[in-house]
Amino acid sequence: MSRTDDGRAWLAGLPALVEKTRELWQLRLGAPFHGGHCSWAAPAERPDGSRAVLKLTWPHPEARTEGAALRLWNGEGAVRLLDQDADAWALLLERAEPGTELDSAEDLPADERLIAAAGVLRRLWTADVTEAEACGITSLTDTTDAWARLAEQHAARPWPAELDTGLYRLAARLFRELPRTASREVLLHGDFNPGNVLASGRSPWLAIDPKPMTGDPAFDPWPLLEQVDDPFDHSDPHRVLRHRTALLADALGEDVDRVRAWSVARHVEYALWTVDEDDDLDDSITLLRQARVLAEVAGL
């Protein structure tokens, strides 16, 4: 945020915004949580003594409908929305306790964490898509069409031979084809990484921080595959990725080929945003080599 004028202005006004929302909901605030890139969040206590979280977000399109999605889920797989000030981009949320992130639950093997997360996703996907669209939650197709155009622009640029531009072209095709060939649409979380899945006393695990869209459910699992631990650090990443994609697809009731294809597309999408900031291209080359592994697993 500090790299843009809007971000710096929001940060400068943040103390006043914290005080405004604290007074609005008559909260007692604790020390803020660490780790957010586009938001500020802190534990809170309401006047009746109940515990909550105050979240203030830098205004940006991905966060515009977070409150709407949480309201639709109504605690089914996600933390509950307790109150909202849309003009201030402020949310008062249920506090998940103990709040351990799924990627920090090192007592659980990776497979068990994947199965637990799949259970959360299945609950999130039960929300009414028609209601989500009526709330202004955008279609996955709108997002992936923009990604396809960016991938095609990158493919047309001159790059060193080590950077596999064929993967940009493959991703562009997948971005256009996959959303339009889905057998059903659901309310997607949009950023379902294991850091956004917290242990809770009300339910074993609850999701936070959605970037909601409506579309193909096979879009959501990719971050889990790569972040419960790094499959590319294993001696045989092909075997690990084949196993994980099959395990998740089965637990979710989704087609494994679609889960694998989306994993390729989304990994390349991540690389799209890093390449312009990668001075020596080493990181981008590594990301695309990893995408090639995913493409081989997917048979693409």
Secondary structure per residue as TSV (DSSP state, phi and psi in degrees):
chain	resnum	aa	ss	phi	psi
A	1	M	-	360.0	-35.1
A	2	S	T	-68.4	-6.5
A	3	R	T	-86.7	-10.0
A	4	T	S	-119.7	156.6
A	5	D	H	-62.6	-43.0
A	6	D	H	-62.5	-42.0
A	7	G	H	-64.2	-44.1
A	8	R	H	-64.9	-37.8
A	9	A	H	-65.5	-40.8
A	10	W	H	-64.5	-43.8
A	11	L	H	-62.3	-38.7
A	12	A	H	-64.2	-34.7
A	13	G	H	-89.1	-0.9
A	14	L	H	-61.7	-44.8
A	15	P	H	-56.9	-41.5
A	16	A	H	-67.0	-35.9
A	17	L	H	-67.5	-40.1
A	18	V	H	-59.1	-46.6
A	19	E	H	-65.9	-39.5
A	20	K	H	-60.9	-47.4
A	21	T	H	-74.6	-31.6
A	22	R	H	-60.1	-44.1
A	23	E	H	-69.3	-39.7
A	24	L	H	-54.6	-46.2
A	25	W	H	-104.5	7.1
A	26	Q	T	52.8	58.1
A	27	L	-	-101.1	151.1
A	28	R	E	-103.7	122.2
A	29	L	E	-104.4	142.3
A	30	G	-	-97.1	-174.5
A	31	A	-	-63.9	137.6
A	32	P	-	-64.7	151.9
A	33	F	-	-71.0	156.3
A	34	H	S	-106.5	155.1
A	35	G	-	113.1	-14.1
A	36	G	-	-74.4	141.1
A	37	H	S	-97.7	-30.9
A	38	C	S	-127.9	16.1
A	39	S	E	-153.1	166.0
A	40	W	E	-123.0	134.2
A	41	A	E	-143.5	146.0
A	42	A	E	-148.8	149.9
A	43	P	E	-66.3	145.9
A	44	A	E	-138.9	154.8
A	45	E	E	-122.0	129.0
A	46	R	-	-84.0	166.9
A	47	P	T	-56.4	-29.5
A	48	D	T	-84.6	3.7
A	49	G	S	91.3	-7.9
A	50	S	-	-71.1	152.9
A	51	R	E	-100.6	142.6
A	52	A	E	-149.0	-175.5
A	53	V	E	-131.8	130.8
A	54	L	E	-95.2	125.6
A	55	K	E	-124.0	125.2
A	56	L	E	-116.8	129.5
A	57	T	E	-119.1	136.8
A	58	W	-	-61.4	125.5
A	59	P	-	-61.2	118.1
A	60	H	-	-155.7	155.9
A	61	P	G	-56.3	-39.1
A	62	E	G	-61.7	-27.9
A	63	A	G	-94.0	-4.0
A	64	R	T	-60.1	-37.2
A	65	T	T	-110.8	18.6
A	66	E	H	-58.4	-47.3
A	67	G	H	-62.1	-39.1
A	68	A	H	-62.0	-43.0
A	69	A	H	-65.4	-43.4
A	70	L	H	-63.1	-36.6
A	71	R	H	-65.8	-40.5
A	72	L	H	-66.5	-39.7
A	73	W	H	-69.1	-33.2
A	74	N	T	50.7	44.4
A	75	G	T	85.9	-3.9
A	76	E	S	-84.4	90.4
A	77	G	S	92.4	-9.9
A	78	A	B	-138.6	161.9
A	79	V	-	-62.7	149.9
A	80	R	-	-79.4	145.2
A	81	L	E	-85.5	118.8
A	82	L	E	-91.1	-35.8
A	83	D	E	-164.7	166.3
A	84	Q	E	-152.8	139.7
A	85	D	E	-119.8	93.7
A	86	A	G	-62.8	-35.7
A	87	D	G	-64.4	-32.8
A	88	A	G	-93.0	0.8
A	89	W	T	52.8	46.8
A	90	A	E	-118.3	134.5
A	91	L	E	-124.4	137.8
A	92	L	E	-108.0	118.5
A	93	L	E	-119.7	152.5
A	94	E	E	-56.2	139.8
A	95	R	-	-93.2	120.0
A	96	A	-	-79.3	121.8
A	97	E	S	-129.1	133.1
A	98	P	E	-77.6	-10.8
A	99	G	E	81.8	14.4
A	100	T	E	-62.7	130.1
A	101	E	E	-73.2	144.7
A	102	L	G	-59.1	-35.3
A	103	D	G	-74.2	-8.6
A	104	S	G	-100.3	-1.9
A	105	A	-	-81.8	68.7
A	106	E	T	-70.8	-11.0
A	107	D	T	-74.7	-14.8
A	108	L	S	-100.8	131.4
A	109	P	-	-61.0	157.6
A	110	A	H	-55.7	-41.7
A	111	D	H	-61.3	-40.6
A	112	E	H	-67.1	-36.4
A	113	R	H	-66.4	-39.4
A	114	L	H	-62.2	-43.1
A	115	I	H	-65.3	-41.1
A	116	A	H	-62.5	-44.3
A	117	A	H	-65.4	-36.9
A	118	A	H	-60.6	-37.8
A	119	G	H	-61.9	-36.9
A	120	V	H	-66.9	-45.9
A	121	L	H	-59.2	-42.8
A	122	R	H	-60.6	-35.3
A	123	R	H	-70.9	-42.7
A	124	L	H	-60.9	-35.6
A	125	W	T	-75.1	-1.7
A	126	T	T	-84.4	-7.7
A	127	A	S	-64.2	154.6
A	128	D	-	-75.6	115.8
A	129	V	H	-68.2	-36.6
A	130	T	H	-61.5	-41.6
A	131	E	H	-65.5	-38.6
A	132	A	H	-61.6	-44.1
A	133	E	H	-64.6	-37.7
A	134	A	H	-65.8	-25.8
A	135	C	T	-82.3	0.1
A	136	G	T	89.3	10.1
A	137	I	-	-71.4	128.2
A	138	T	-	-79.3	164.1
A	139	S	B	-83.2	143.3
A	140	L	H	-55.8	-36.0
A	141	T	H	-58.5	-39.7
A	142	D	H	-60.3	-40.8
A	143	T	H	-70.5	-46.7
A	144	T	H	-72.3	-26.8
A	145	D	H	-62.9	-39.6
A	146	A	H	-66.1	-39.7
A	147	W	H	-64.3	-38.4
A	148	A	H	-61.5	-43.6
A	149	R	H	-63.0	-40.8
A	150	L	H	-65.3	-42.4
A	151	A	H	-61.5	-40.2
A	152	E	H	-66.7	-37.7
A	153	Q	H	-62.9	-42.3
A	154	H	H	-65.6	-39.3
A	155	A	H	-62.9	-29.2
A	156	A	T	-84.1	-9.5
A	157	R	S	-84.4	153.5
A	158	P	-	-76.6	131.9
A	159	W	-	-135.7	159.7
A	160	P	-	-59.7	153.9
A	161	A	T	-61.1	-25.7
A	162	E	T	-68.1	-18.6
A	163	L	S	-96.0	114.3
A	164	D	-	-80.4	92.0
A	165	T	T	-70.8	-16.3
A	166	G	H	-59.9	-28.2
A	167	L	H	-71.4	-30.8
A	168	Y	H	-62.7	-44.0
A	169	R	H	-66.7	-39.8
A	170	L	H	-61.5	-46.0
A	171	A	H	-62.6	-41.0
A	172	A	H	-58.5	-42.4
A	173	R	H	-64.8	-43.7
A	174	L	H	-65.1	-39.1
A	175	F	H	-58.9	-33.3
A	176	R	H	-86.3	-35.6
A	177	E	H	-82.4	-45.3
A	178	L	H	-62.2	-46.4
A	179	P	H	-63.4	-28.3
A	180	R	H	-89.0	-7.4
A	181	T	T	-113.9	10.6
A	182	A	-	-69.3	144.2
A	183	S	S	-79.9	-15.7
A	184	R	-	-156.9	165.6
A	185	E	-	-124.5	146.2
A	186	V	E	-135.7	171.2
A	187	L	E	-81.8	109.5
A	188	L	E	-82.5	148.9
A	189	H	-	-71.1	-45.6
A	190	G	S	93.1	-24.3
A	191	D	-	-146.2	56.8
A	192	F	-	-85.9	64.7
A	193	N	-	-91.1	158.6
A	194	P	G	-65.5	-16.1
A	195	G	G	-73.0	-15.4
A	196	N	G	-101.5	20.0
A	197	V	E	-126.5	116.2
A	198	L	E	-116.4	144.1
A	199	A	E	-68.6	140.3
A	200	S	E	-143.5	145.6
A	201	G	S	-70.9	-30.0
A	202	R	S	-71.6	-34.9
A	203	S	S	-148.4	146.1
A	204	P	S	-50.6	-41.8
A	205	W	E	-143.2	141.1
A	206	L	E	-133.5	146.2
A	207	A	E	-87.9	150.1
A	208	I	-	-131.6	171.4
A	209	D	S	53.7	52.6
A	210	P	-	-72.8	155.4
A	211	K	-	-120.5	73.5
A	212	P	-	-69.0	144.9
A	213	M	E	-147.8	167.8
A	214	T	E	-111.2	136.0
A	215	G	E	164.3	-158.4
A	216	D	-	-61.3	120.6
A	217	P	G	-60.5	-26.3
A	218	A	G	-66.7	-9.8
A	219	F	G	-67.6	-36.2
A	220	D	T	-70.5	-34.3
A	221	P	T	-70.3	-19.9
A	222	W	H	-48.9	-48.1
A	223	P	H	-59.4	-32.5
A	224	L	H	-61.9	-41.2
A	225	L	H	-60.1	-33.6
A	226	E	H	-103.6	-11.0
A	227	Q	H	-119.5	-6.5
A	228	V	S	-66.4	-32.3
A	229	D	S	-162.4	171.1
A	230	D	-	-83.5	109.2
A	231	P	G	-65.0	-23.5
A	232	F	G	-78.9	-8.2
A	233	D	G	-85.7	-10.7
A	234	H	S	-78.3	157.3
A	235	S	S	-66.3	-27.7
A	236	D	-	-131.7	79.9
A	237	P	H	-62.4	-30.2
A	238	H	H	-59.3	-46.1
A	239	R	H	-64.0	-45.3
A	240	V	H	-60.9	-44.7
A	241	L	H	-70.5	-37.0
A	242	R	H	-61.0	-44.7
A	243	H	H	-63.8	-48.4
A	244	R	H	-66.2	-42.2
A	245	T	H	-65.7	-38.4
A	246	A	H	-67.0	-42.6
A	247	L	H	-61.5	-48.1
A	248	L	H	-67.4	-43.7
A	249	A	H	-58.8	-42.3
A	250	D	H	-65.5	-44.2
A	251	A	H	-66.1	-28.9
A	252	L	H	-94.1	-12.1
A	253	G	T	70.3	31.6
A	254	E	-	-112.9	160.6
A	255	D	-	-71.7	124.9
A	256	V	H	-64.7	-33.4
A	257	D	H	-64.6	-37.2
A	258	R	H	-70.6	-40.6
A	259	V	H	-58.8	-42.6
A	260	R	H	-69.5	-41.0
A	261	A	H	-64.0	-42.8
A	262	W	H	-63.6	-32.7
A	263	S	H	-64.2	-39.8
A	264	V	H	-62.1	-51.7
A	265	A	H	-60.7	-43.3
A	266	R	H	-74.1	-31.5
A	267	H	H	-66.3	-41.3
A	268	V	H	-66.7	-37.8
A	269	E	H	-57.8	-40.9
A	270	Y	H	-60.7	-41.5
A	271	A	H	-66.0	-29.8
A	272	L	H	-58.4	-37.4
A	273	W	H	-86.5	-13.9
A	274	T	H	-93.2	-23.1
A	275	V	G	-64.4	-36.6
A	276	D	G	-74.6	-16.9
A	277	E	G	-100.2	-0.6
A	278	D	-	-98.5	96.4
A	279	D	T	-58.9	-42.2
A	280	D	T	-103.3	2.7
A	281	L	S	67.4	4.0
A	282	D	H	-61.1	-44.5
A	283	D	H	-65.1	-41.8
A	284	S	H	-65.9	-39.9
A	285	I	H	-62.7	-41.9
A	286	T	H	-62.7	-44.8
A	287	L	H	-61.0	-41.1
A	288	L	H	-73.9	-30.2
A	289	R	H	-64.3	-39.6
A	290	Q	H	-64.5	-39.4
A	291	A	H	-62.9	-34.1
A	292	R	H	-64.1	-38.6
A	293	V	H	-61.0	-46.7
A	294	L	H	-60.2	-40.4
A	295	A	H	-65.1	-37.2
A	296	E	H	-66.5	-40.7
A	297	V	H	-61.8	-38.1
A	298	A	H	-80.4	-8.5
A	299	G	T	71.7	32.5
A	300	L	-	-110.3	360.0
